[in-house]
Amino acid sequence: MEIEEQHGSEQPKAAKGHSAVSIIAIIVVTAVVVAWIMLNRGDVEVEWLVTSSQAPLSVVIVIAAVLGWVGGSLTMFIIRRRRRK
């Protein structure tokens, strides 16, 4: 039997198409995020327990989304852990 060697690091056509779609998707998502930040850059007042402060609306929304994601992830972790016992 003869072993064929592959020359070069050429990717199959499907892989090249997939990477092009990924790059286009990243560009589109980045453009949408930048546009969203530009539209929501006005300051809003954030009320804390003792004090208040000013922050851009986009920052407030991103922080709220991250805190919600972390809280949801921790809740799911706790629920799964309790079900295993």
A tleap script that builds the chain and sets N, CA, C and O, in Angstrom:
source leaprc.protein.ff14SB
mol = sequence {
  NMET GLU ILE GLU GLU GLN HIE GLY SER GLU
  GLN PRO LYS ALA ALA LYS GLY HIE SER ALA
  VAL SER ILE ILE ALA ILE ILE VAL VAL THR
  ALA VAL VAL VAL ALA TRP ILE MET LEU ASN
  ARG GLY ASP VAL GLU VAL GLU TRP LEU VAL
  THR SER SER GLN ALA PRO LEU SER VAL VAL
  ILE VAL ILE ALA ALA VAL LEU GLY TRP VAL
  GLY GLY SER LEU THR MET PHE ILE ILE ARG
  ARG ARG ARG ARG CLYS
}
set mol.1.N position { 0.830 -1.187 0.000 }
set mol.1.CA position { 0.000 0.000 0.000 }
set mol.1.C position { 0.866 1.238 0.000 }
set mol.1.O position { 1.936 1.284 0.606 }
set mol.2.N position { 0.379 2.212 -0.682 }
set mol.2.CA position { 1.126 3.449 -0.785 }
set mol.2.C position { 0.418 4.522 0.040 }
set mol.2.O position { -0.792 4.714 -0.080 }
set mol.3.N position { 1.171 5.204 0.862 }
set mol.3.CA position { 0.609 6.253 1.712 }
set mol.3.C position { 0.758 7.584 0.995 }
set mol.3.O position { 1.857 7.972 0.598 }
set mol.4.N position { -0.351 8.270 0.836 }
set mol.4.CA position { -0.323 9.559 0.172 }
set mol.4.C position { -0.053 10.655 1.189 }
set mol.4.O position { -0.636 10.673 2.273 }
set mol.5.N position { 0.828 11.556 0.830 }
set mol.5.CA position { 1.138 12.674 1.705 }
set mol.5.C position { 0.343 13.886 1.266 }
set mol.5.O position { 0.122 14.113 0.076 }
set mol.6.N position { -0.079 14.652 2.242 }
set mol.6.CA position { -0.792 15.886 1.930 }
set mol.6.C position { 0.212 17.015 1.897 }
set mol.6.O position { 0.997 17.189 2.829 }
set mol.7.N position { 0.189 17.768 0.839 }
set mol.7.CA position { 1.113 18.882 0.694 }
set mol.7.C position { 0.374 20.179 0.987 }
set mol.7.O position { -0.755 20.390 0.545 }
set mol.8.N position { 1.048 21.045 1.749 }
set mol.8.CA position { 0.450 22.344 2.057 }
set mol.8.C position { -0.567 22.238 3.178 }
set mol.8.O position { -0.881 21.148 3.657 }
set mol.9.N position { -1.061 23.367 3.576 }
set mol.9.CA position { -2.043 23.402 4.661 }
set mol.9.C position { -3.367 23.937 4.148 }
set mol.9.O position { -4.033 24.722 4.823 }
set mol.10.N position { -3.744 23.511 2.958 }
set mol.10.CA position { -4.996 23.972 2.380 }
set mol.10.C position { -6.174 23.364 3.122 }
set mol.10.O position { -6.181 22.176 3.445 }
set mol.11.N position { -7.165 24.199 3.383 }
set mol.11.CA position { -8.378 23.733 4.038 }
set mol.11.C position { -9.382 23.314 2.981 }
set mol.11.O position { -9.365 23.830 1.863 }
set mol.12.N position { -10.255 22.381 3.330 }
set mol.12.CA position { -11.323 22.039 2.388 }
set mol.12.C position { -12.205 23.248 2.122 }
set mol.12.O position { -12.234 24.185 2.920 }
set mol.13.N position { -12.927 23.232 1.003 }
set mol.13.CA position { -13.780 24.363 0.642 }
set mol.13.C position { -14.819 24.663 1.710 }
set mol.13.O position { -15.120 25.828 1.970 }
set mol.14.N position { -15.370 23.629 2.331 }
set mol.14.CA position { -16.391 23.839 3.366 }
set mol.14.C position { -15.807 24.602 4.543 }
set mol.14.O position { -16.469 25.482 5.093 }
set mol.15.N position { -14.589 24.284 4.937 }
set mol.15.CA position { -13.967 24.970 6.065 }
set mol.15.C position { -13.676 26.428 5.719 }
set mol.15.O position { -13.832 27.306 6.567 }
set mol.16.N position { -13.253 26.695 4.481 }
set mol.16.CA position { -13.003 28.070 4.069 }
set mol.16.C position { -14.297 28.876 4.080 }
set mol.16.O position { -14.307 30.020 4.533 }
set mol.17.N position { -15.372 28.301 3.596 }
set mol.17.CA position { -16.658 28.978 3.605 }
set mol.17.C position { -17.148 29.240 5.014 }
set mol.17.O position { -17.721 30.292 5.296 }
set mol.18.N position { -16.923 28.292 5.890 }
set mol.18.CA position { -17.337 28.432 7.281 }
set mol.18.C position { -16.584 29.579 7.947 }
set mol.18.O position { -17.184 30.357 8.689 }
set mol.19.N position { -15.282 29.698 7.696 }
set mol.19.CA position { -14.520 30.771 8.326 }
set mol.19.C position { -14.940 32.129 7.763 }
set mol.19.O position { -14.937 33.119 8.494 }
set mol.20.N position { -15.300 32.196 6.481 }
set mol.20.CA position { -15.766 33.447 5.895 }
set mol.20.C position { -17.083 33.867 6.526 }
set mol.20.O position { -17.283 35.046 6.817 }
set mol.21.N position { -17.985 32.913 6.742 }
set mol.21.CA position { -19.264 33.214 7.391 }
set mol.21.C position { -19.027 33.687 8.825 }
set mol.21.O position { -19.692 34.613 9.290 }
set mol.22.N position { -18.096 33.066 9.519 }
set mol.22.CA position { -17.781 33.475 10.887 }
set mol.22.C position { -17.247 34.898 10.927 }
set mol.22.O position { -17.628 35.683 11.795 }
set mol.23.N position { -16.371 35.228 9.996 }
set mol.23.CA position { -15.804 36.575 9.956 }
set mol.23.C position { -16.895 37.603 9.659 }
set mol.23.O position { -16.933 38.665 10.281 }
set mol.24.N position { -17.767 37.298 8.727 }
set mol.24.CA position { -18.868 38.210 8.398 }
set mol.24.C position { -19.792 38.373 9.602 }
set mol.24.O position { -20.232 39.484 9.901 }
set mol.25.N position { -20.089 37.273 10.295 }
set mol.25.CA position { -20.954 37.337 11.476 }
set mol.25.C position { -20.319 38.198 12.568 }
set mol.25.O position { -21.007 38.990 13.212 }
set mol.26.N position { -19.026 38.047 12.775 }
set mol.26.CA position { -18.326 38.849 13.785 }
set mol.26.C position { -18.379 40.326 13.425 }
set mol.26.O position { -18.594 41.171 14.295 }
set mol.27.N position { -18.187 40.642 12.154 }
set mol.27.CA position { -18.239 42.042 11.705 }
set mol.27.C position { -19.633 42.623 11.907 }
set mol.27.O position { -19.770 43.754 12.374 }
set mol.28.N position { -20.664 41.862 11.562 }
set mol.28.CA position { -22.039 42.336 11.714 }
set mol.28.C position { -22.375 42.554 13.187 }
set mol.28.O position { -22.942 43.585 13.550 }
set mol.29.N position { -22.027 41.588 14.036 }
set mol.29.CA position { -22.316 41.713 15.471 }
set mol.29.C position { -21.566 42.904 16.054 }
set mol.29.O position { -22.127 43.652 16.855 }
set mol.30.N position { -20.319 43.089 15.667 }
set mol.30.CA position { -19.543 44.228 16.155 }
set mol.30.C position { -20.180 45.543 15.727 }
set mol.30.O position { -20.264 46.479 16.523 }
set mol.31.N position { -20.627 45.624 14.479 }
set mol.31.CA position { -21.272 46.844 13.988 }
set mol.31.C position { -22.555 47.134 14.755 }
set mol.31.O position { -22.831 48.285 15.095 }
set mol.32.N position { -23.336 46.100 15.028 }
set mol.32.CA position { -24.589 46.283 15.778 }
set mol.32.C position { -24.294 46.739 17.205 }
set mol.32.O position { -24.974 47.625 17.722 }
set mol.33.N position { -23.294 46.148 17.840 }
set mol.33.CA position { -22.943 46.533 19.213 }
set mol.33.C position { -22.452 47.976 19.256 }
set mol.33.O position { -22.844 48.738 20.140 }
set mol.34.N position { -21.600 48.354 18.309 }
set mol.34.CA position { -21.107 49.738 18.269 }
set mol.34.C position { -22.267 50.716 18.047 }
set mol.34.O position { -22.339 51.753 18.705 }
set mol.35.N position { -23.160 50.389 17.136 }
set mol.35.CA position { -24.322 51.252 16.892 }
set mol.35.C position { -25.185 51.354 18.135 }
set mol.35.O position { -25.657 52.441 18.470 }
set mol.36.N position { -25.398 50.245 18.823 }
set mol.36.CA position { -26.208 50.241 20.044 }
set mol.36.C position { -25.573 51.107 21.125 }
set mol.36.O position { -26.265 51.853 21.818 }
set mol.37.N position { -24.255 51.006 21.266 }
set mol.37.CA position { -23.563 51.826 22.268 }
set mol.37.C position { -23.683 53.306 21.922 }
set mol.37.O position { -23.899 54.139 22.803 }
set mol.38.N position { -23.544 53.627 20.649 }
set mol.38.CA position { -23.646 55.040 20.234 }
set mol.38.C position { -25.047 55.594 20.482 }
set mol.38.O position { -25.196 56.766 20.826 }
set mol.39.N position { -26.070 54.768 20.312 }
set mol.39.CA position { -27.445 55.222 20.530 }
set mol.39.C position { -27.790 55.327 22.016 }
set mol.39.O position { -28.705 56.063 22.385 }
set mol.40.N position { -27.072 54.604 22.865 }
set mol.40.CA position { -27.396 54.558 24.292 }
set mol.40.C position { -26.263 55.105 25.158 }
set mol.40.O position { -25.954 54.552 26.213 }
set mol.41.N position { -25.656 56.182 24.708 }
set mol.41.CA position { -24.530 56.709 25.484 }
set mol.41.C position { -24.925 57.832 26.429 }
set mol.41.O position { -24.072 58.384 27.123 }
set mol.42.N position { -26.192 58.174 26.465 }
set mol.42.CA position { -26.648 59.203 27.396 }
set mol.42.C position { -26.549 58.721 28.839 }
set mol.42.O position { -26.755 57.541 29.124 }
set mol.43.N position { -26.234 59.635 29.738 }
set mol.43.CA position { -26.117 59.282 31.147 }
set mol.43.C position { -27.481 59.097 31.794 }
set mol.43.O position { -28.435 59.811 31.482 }
set mol.44.N position { -27.558 58.138 32.692 }
set mol.44.CA position { -28.750 57.908 33.505 }
set mol.44.C position { -28.322 57.879 34.961 }
set mol.44.O position { -27.168 57.591 35.278 }
set mol.45.N position { -29.254 58.178 35.831 }
set mol.45.CA position { -28.939 58.139 37.256 }
set mol.45.C position { -29.201 56.742 37.789 }
set mol.45.O position { -30.269 56.170 37.571 }
set mol.46.N position { -28.211 56.198 38.493 }
set mol.46.CA position { -28.317 54.871 39.091 }
set mol.46.C position { -28.439 55.054 40.594 }
set mol.46.O position { -27.555 55.626 41.233 }
set mol.47.N position { -29.534 54.567 41.152 }
set mol.47.CA position { -29.774 54.682 42.594 }
set mol.47.C position { -29.206 53.462 43.307 }
set mol.47.O position { -29.574 52.329 42.998 }
set mol.48.N position { -28.315 53.694 44.254 }
set mol.48.CA position { -27.757 52.636 45.080 }
set mol.48.C position { -28.484 52.663 46.423 }
set mol.48.O position { -29.368 53.495 46.623 }
set mol.49.N position { -28.139 51.797 47.318 }
set mol.49.CA position { -28.815 51.759 48.618 }
set mol.49.C position { -28.621 53.054 49.395 }
set mol.49.O position { -29.557 53.546 50.026 }
set mol.50.N position { -27.426 53.602 49.352 }
set mol.50.CA position { -27.113 54.767 50.161 }
set mol.50.C position { -26.939 56.029 49.322 }
set mol.50.O position { -27.209 57.132 49.797 }
set mol.51.N position { -26.496 55.876 48.097 }
set mol.51.CA position { -26.160 57.025 47.265 }
set mol.51.C position { -26.650 56.807 45.838 }
set mol.51.O position { -27.301 55.803 45.550 }
set mol.52.N position { -26.346 57.724 44.965 }
set mol.52.CA position { -26.673 57.566 43.558 }
set mol.52.C position { -25.496 58.044 42.714 }
set mol.52.O position { -24.633 58.780 43.193 }
set mol.53.N position { -25.471 57.620 41.461 }
set mol.53.CA position { -24.385 58.031 40.571 }
set mol.53.C position { -24.903 58.112 39.143 }
set mol.53.O position { -26.005 57.649 38.847 }
set mol.54.N position { -24.108 58.697 38.264 }
set mol.54.CA position { -24.435 58.812 36.854 }
set mol.54.C position { -23.587 57.808 36.075 }
set mol.54.O position { -22.410 57.617 36.379 }
set mol.55.N position { -24.185 57.170 35.071 }
set mol.55.CA position { -23.459 56.230 34.223 }
set mol.55.C position { -24.138 56.184 32.859 }
set mol.55.O position { -25.344 56.411 32.759 }
set mol.56.N position { -23.373 55.893 31.805 }
set mol.56.CA position { -23.995 55.739 30.486 }
set mol.56.C position { -24.990 54.575 30.489 }
set mol.56.O position { -24.744 53.538 31.106 }
set mol.57.N position { -26.112 54.758 29.796 }
set mol.57.CA position { -27.159 53.738 29.757 }
set mol.57.C position { -26.623 52.401 29.254 }
set mol.57.O position { -26.984 51.351 29.785 }
set mol.58.N position { -25.763 52.431 28.231 }
set mol.58.CA position { -25.228 51.181 27.688 }
set mol.58.C position { -24.430 50.418 28.742 }
set mol.58.O position { -24.503 49.190 28.799 }
set mol.59.N position { -23.672 51.126 29.574 }
set mol.59.CA position { -22.900 50.465 30.628 }
set mol.59.C position { -23.828 49.838 31.660 }
set mol.59.O position { -23.601 48.715 32.109 }
set mol.60.N position { -24.866 50.562 32.029 }
set mol.60.CA position { -25.835 50.043 32.999 }
set mol.60.C position { -26.503 48.779 32.463 }
set mol.60.O position { -26.664 47.804 33.197 }
set mol.61.N position { -26.891 48.788 31.191 }
set mol.61.CA position { -27.553 47.617 30.603 }
set mol.61.C position { -26.603 46.427 30.535 }
set mol.61.O position { -26.995 45.305 30.855 }
set mol.62.N position { -25.354 46.661 30.120 }
set mol.62.CA position { -24.379 45.558 30.025 }
set mol.62.C position { -24.100 44.971 31.404 }
set mol.62.O position { -24.056 43.750 31.558 }
set mol.63.N position { -23.915 45.817 32.395 }
set mol.63.CA position { -23.662 45.315 33.754 }
set mol.63.C position { -24.864 44.524 34.265 }
set mol.63.O position { -24.690 43.469 34.876 }
set mol.64.N position { -26.069 45.013 34.026 }
set mol.64.CA position { -27.272 44.289 34.446 }
set mol.64.C position { -27.370 42.937 33.742 }
set mol.64.O position { -27.741 41.943 34.366 }
set mol.65.N position { -27.043 42.890 32.449 }
set mol.65.CA position { -27.102 41.634 31.706 }
set mol.65.C position { -26.070 40.637 32.226 }
set mol.65.O position { -26.374 39.454 32.380 }
set mol.66.N position { -24.858 41.103 32.496 }
set mol.66.CA position { -23.810 40.212 33.020 }
set mol.66.C position { -24.200 39.694 34.401 }
set mol.66.O position { -24.044 38.506 34.682 }
set mol.67.N position { -24.700 40.569 35.259 }
set mol.67.CA position { -25.128 40.126 36.594 }
set mol.67.C position { -26.280 39.127 36.503 }
set mol.67.O position { -26.318 38.162 37.265 }
set mol.68.N position { -27.215 39.346 35.586 }
set mol.68.CA position { -28.306 38.394 35.382 }
set mol.68.C position { -27.807 37.050 34.891 }
set mol.68.O position { -28.287 36.008 35.337 }
set mol.69.N position { -26.832 37.062 33.963 }
set mol.69.CA position { -26.254 35.818 33.451 }
set mol.69.C position { -25.531 35.064 34.562 }
set mol.69.O position { -25.684 33.850 34.695 }
set mol.70.N position { -24.741 35.788 35.364 }
set mol.70.CA position { -24.017 35.144 36.467 }
set mol.70.C position { -25.007 34.578 37.483 }
set mol.70.O position { -24.843 33.448 37.943 }
set mol.71.N position { -26.028 35.349 37.834 }
set mol.71.CA position { -27.036 34.862 38.783 }
set mol.71.C position { -27.768 33.635 38.264 }
set mol.71.O position { -28.001 32.687 39.015 }
set mol.72.N position { -28.132 33.643 36.992 }
set mol.72.CA position { -28.798 32.482 36.401 }
set mol.72.C position { -27.903 31.261 36.349 }
set mol.72.O position { -28.349 30.143 36.609 }
set mol.73.N position { -26.634 31.476 36.012 }
set mol.73.CA position { -25.684 30.358 35.966 }
set mol.73.C position { -25.475 29.753 37.348 }
set mol.73.O position { -25.433 28.532 37.498 }
set mol.74.N position { -25.346 30.602 38.345 }
set mol.74.CA position { -25.175 30.087 39.717 }
set mol.74.C position { -26.415 29.339 40.184 }
set mol.74.O position { -26.309 28.310 40.852 }
set mol.75.N position { -27.586 29.851 39.834 }
set mol.75.CA position { -28.824 29.180 40.205 }
set mol.75.C position { -28.908 27.801 39.565 }
set mol.75.O position { -29.264 26.831 40.233 }
set mol.76.N position { -28.586 27.705 38.282 }
set mol.76.CA position { -28.609 26.404 37.593 }
set mol.76.C position { -27.578 25.454 38.184 }
set mol.76.O position { -27.843 24.259 38.312 }
set mol.77.N position { -26.407 25.966 38.545 }
set mol.77.CA position { -25.373 25.137 39.171 }
set mol.77.C position { -25.878 24.557 40.480 }
set mol.77.O position { -25.697 23.370 40.751 }
set mol.78.N position { -26.511 25.391 41.289 }
set mol.78.CA position { -27.023 24.933 42.584 }
set mol.78.C position { -28.133 23.904 42.389 }
set mol.78.O position { -28.162 22.891 43.088 }
set mol.79.N position { -29.045 24.150 41.450 }
set mol.79.CA position { -30.151 23.214 41.188 }
set mol.79.C position { -29.620 21.861 40.714 }
set mol.79.O position { -30.066 20.817 41.190 }
set mol.80.N position { -28.678 21.879 39.784 }
set mol.80.CA position { -28.091 20.615 39.297 }
set mol.80.C position { -27.366 19.880 40.389 }
set mol.80.O position { -27.443 18.653 40.466 }
set mol.81.N position { -26.667 20.597 41.232 }
set mol.81.CA position { -25.921 19.964 42.324 }
set mol.81.C position { -26.871 19.301 43.318 }
set mol.81.O position { -26.589 18.212 43.816 }
set mol.82.N position { -27.991 19.952 43.605 }
set mol.82.CA position { -28.963 19.389 44.552 }
set mol.82.C position { -29.645 18.148 43.976 }
set mol.82.O position { -29.970 17.225 44.722 }
set mol.83.N position { -29.865 18.114 42.671 }
set mol.83.CA position { -30.516 16.968 42.043 }
set mol.83.C position { -29.622 15.737 42.046 }
set mol.83.O position { -30.123 14.613 42.062 }
set mol.84.N position { -28.310 15.928 42.031 }
set mol.84.CA position { -27.373 14.800 42.022 }
set mol.84.C position { -27.317 14.106 43.373 }
set mol.84.O position { -26.995 12.920 43.445 }
set mol.85.N position { -27.620 14.812 44.424 }
set mol.85.CA position { -27.515 14.216 45.765 }
set mol.85.C position { -28.665 13.319 46.084 }
set mol.85.O position { -28.718 12.747 47.172 }
savepdb mol mol.pdb
quit
